[in-house]
Each structure stands twice: as C-alpha cells, then as structure tokens.
Amino acid sequence: MISISETAKENSTIIFDVSFTDENEADVTPQSIAWTLVDSQDNVINSRDGISVSVPAPTVSIVLTGDDLQIQTSERYQKKVYRYLVVEAIYNSDVGDGLSITESIRFKVENLIHLV
C-alpha cells in the first residue's frame, strides 16, 4: 500500500499519476489496467469497481471527483476518512507474460462537515 500525504477535499477533485515498472525498475506499458475505489470497510465507492483504463501507458492519470470523494452517511461525523485506490495491471517482460502488478494507495478525504 502507498500512503500519500495529500488530502482530498470532500466532493472536490484529486488526480493520481500512477507509473508502472517491471522487476528491473524499467518503465513498462501494461496490457491492461483497472482500478477500484473503496472505503476503509472495503465498500466500493460510487460504483468504481474494476474501472478499465482505456489507453494503457507507462504512466496514467486517474481522476477522482465529485461523488468519488463524497463522505458516506456512516462517515459523516468522523474526523479522519480514508479511501483506497486499488490499481491492478497485467504486463509482459523478459521473465514472462501475463505478470501482475497490484497496489493500493491510501488517501485522506477532508470531511467538510457542512456539506450534505
């Protein structure tokens, strides 16, 4: 898991630039990339489950905005609200084909109490 220090604002926008490297730390373009957004209880947020990246590249931008960063009713009065962006990719390299990369990024969503 990667934890970032940047905090997203509730109902706002945050952009993650995700880079992929192989076992030798060389840039790699995956054959496929998909991502899922979950809360700390592993509930999928805003139906963002297995979202495919249409044009795989060594670095892709994943944009979360609006309802992706909405505080759920059960989280409304929590001071710290976390989300997890889970990224999965499949790539080929000198050691084999169909190799997996899986990583999660934990980030905080600032709970703007006055928003409903």
N, C-alpha and C positions, 0 to 999 in steps of 0.2 A: 504494500500500500504506500502511496505517495501522499503526504500531507502537505498542503500549501498554506502559506501564511496569509494569503489574500482572502478577504471576506467578501462574499456576495451580499448584495442588498436584496431584501425581500422584494419580489415582483420586478426586479431590475434585470440586468444582463451581465453575464460573465462569459469570457471566451477562454477556452483551454487549447493551447497549441501542443499537440501530442506528437512526439517523434518516436520513430521505430528504428531499432538497431538489432543486428544479428548477434550471434555468440562471440564475434570478434569486435564488437562495438562499431561495426561499419553500418552506415545508413542502409536501410532496406525498405523496399516498397512492398507491403503485404499484398497478397492476392485478395484478401477480404479483411474488412474492419467493421466491427459493430460495437455499439456502446449501450449501456443501461444506466439509468439514474434511479438510485434507491435512497431511502432514509435509513436512520440508524437501526430500525427494526426490520430491515430488508424488504420494506414495502416499495413497490415500483411507484415512482412519482410521474404524474401526468402521462401515463401510458408509454413512457420512454423505456421500452424493453426491447433489446436486440435491434436497435436502430442502425441500419447499414449506412456506411459512408459510401456515397455513390462513385467517387473517384479516389481510390486509394493512392497514397503518395507517402514518401518518407516522413513528412510532417503534415498533419491535418489539423484544422481548427474545428473544435466542437463548441457550438454556441448554445448556451442555456439562457432562457429569457422568460419573462412573464410567469406563466403557470408552472414552469420548471422550477422556479425559485419561490413559489408560494408556500407560506407556512401552513401546515395542516392544522385542523381544529385541535387535535390532540397535542400539538406542539405550541399552541398559541401563547401560553404563559411560561414557556421555558426560556431561560436566558441564553443557553447555547443550543443551537440547532445545527446539526451536521447533515450533509448529503455526501453520497459516494457516487462518483462517476466510475463505472467499471468498463474498461476497454479491453476488447478481445480481438486478436488479429491472427491470421494464418499467413506464413511466409515460407519461401523456399531458400535454401542455402547450400553451400558445399557439403554440409553434413547430412542433408536430407530434404525431402519435400513435405509440405503439409505440417510444418512446425508451428507450435502455438506460442503466442505472447498473450499473457493476461496480466492486467494491472488495475489497481483501483486508486482513485485519487479522493482523499477526504478533504472537504472544504466546509467552512462555516457559512451559514446564512444568517445575516443580521436580522433579528426579529424586530420589525418596526411595529411596535405594539398597536399603534393607532390604525393600521391597515386591517381591513376585514375582508 
